[in-house]
């Protein structure tokens, strides 16, 4: 009896499948399910309406106007990363390239050694790092060409690293000329 019920059940199921395939029109192709998951459509930002104003573009520094300064000490400036490493003998002193105020003096910045950051009168930040000894204090007013400290040593080479930054702290291109 069980065998008969199983046989009838199997016949019924196979006949249903045959009926479904016969009912489907022959000109319609069956698409297989894709193996890759579908991507969700990206959400587009609505265009600004009359009430909303588009954001103002950030003003860039005018092209062709690259600041030029005397080097902080006699030596050979070598472009390195975002600034210059100025090679010199170990017993030399370095000077400020422009008047301003010492806003940071210390050794807290990792891999930079003793560092002086001067907010210059022209709005730029002068960064002097990898120095040996410093002669200025934080908050002190700095005159143009004032002695800031003594040259340090990095990887067996004496010199300092100098970098110029804009008001937001981003490094900018600078031209260093002459010495002292």
Number of C-alpha atoms within 10 A of each C-alpha: 6 7 8 9 10 11 11 11 11 11 11 11 10 10 10 11 10 10 10 9 10 10 8 11 8 9 6 7 8 8 6 6 7 7 6 6 7 7 6 6 6 6 6 6 6 6 8 10 8 7 6 8 8 10 7 6 6 6 6 6 10 7 6 6 9 12 13 12 14 17 23 27 24 19 18 15 24 12 12 12 9 16 21 21 23 22 21 21 14 15 11 15 22 23 21 24 24 22 17 23 19 22 16 18 20 15 15 11 10 7 9 15 18 20 24 26 22 28 23 23 13 12 12 21 26 22 20 28 25 23 25 20 14 18 10 17 16 14 13 14 15 23 16 13 17 16 18 22 21 19 26 25 17 17 5 7 13 20 30 28 25 26 20 23 20 16 12 8 10 11 18 16 15 18 14 16 12 13 13 13
